[in-house]
Amino acid sequence: MIRYSVKYCDYCRLSVASGQRWVREKIYDPRLDSRDWAYQHYHAELFDGEEGSCWEKHQMEKEIARTSA
């Protein structure tokens, strides 16, 4: 199922250009009885001067939130 054709990074909100590597994460609605889902997209490549890609930063934030809860 295609939700939209133009992809935007859900971390930095910039567009994912054609030819750039990106990651797609399938997210389900948090309600237990729900089967609704959507995709989130993240840049997989580093930008100049950055230490981690948007995907790596997103994963790190999820891990920090999980361990601090």
C-alpha positions as CSV (number, residue, x, y, z in Angstrom):
1,M,0.0,0.0,0.0
2,I,1.5,3.3,-1.0
3,R,0.4,6.2,1.2
4,Y,2.3,8.9,-0.7
5,S,4.9,9.1,-3.5
6,V,7.1,11.9,-2.1
7,K,9.0,10.7,0.9
8,Y,10.0,13.0,3.8
9,C,12.3,12.0,6.6
10,D,10.3,11.7,9.8
11,Y,13.3,12.8,11.8
12,C,14.7,15.9,10.0
13,R,11.6,16.6,7.9
14,L,13.7,17.1,4.7
15,S,12.7,15.3,1.5
16,V,14.4,12.0,0.6
17,A,15.8,12.6,-2.8
18,S,15.8,10.1,-5.6
19,G,18.9,7.9,-5.3
20,Q,19.4,8.5,-1.6
21,R,19.5,5.5,0.7
22,W,16.6,5.5,3.2
23,V,15.0,3.3,5.8
24,R,11.3,2.6,6.0
25,E,9.8,1.6,9.4
26,K,6.3,0.2,9.6
27,I,4.4,1.7,12.6
28,Y,1.2,0.2,14.0
29,D,-1.5,2.1,15.9
30,P,-0.7,1.6,19.6
31,R,-4.2,0.3,20.4
32,L,-4.1,-3.5,20.9
33,D,-7.2,-4.1,18.7
34,S,-6.0,-1.9,15.9
35,R,-4.5,-3.2,12.6
36,D,-3.9,0.3,11.3
37,W,-0.4,1.1,10.2
38,A,1.7,3.6,8.4
39,Y,5.3,3.9,7.2
40,Q,7.9,6.4,8.5
41,H,10.9,7.1,6.4
42,Y,14.4,8.1,7.5
43,H,17.7,9.0,5.8
44,A,20.1,6.2,6.0
45,E,23.1,8.2,4.8
46,L,25.1,10.7,6.8
47,F,24.9,14.4,6.0
48,D,28.2,16.3,5.9
49,G,29.4,17.1,9.4
50,E,26.9,14.7,11.1
51,E,28.0,11.9,13.4
52,G,24.9,9.7,12.7
53,S,22.2,9.3,10.1
54,C,18.6,10.3,10.8
55,W,17.8,6.6,11.2
56,E,20.6,6.1,13.7
57,K,19.5,9.1,15.7
58,H,15.9,7.9,15.7
59,Q,17.0,4.5,16.9
60,M,19.1,6.1,19.7
61,E,16.2,8.2,20.8
62,K,14.0,5.1,21.0
63,E,16.6,3.2,23.0
64,I,17.0,6.1,25.4
65,A,13.3,6.4,25.9
66,R,13.0,2.6,26.4
67,T,15.7,2.4,29.0
68,S,14.6,5.5,30.9
69,A,11.0,4.4,31.2
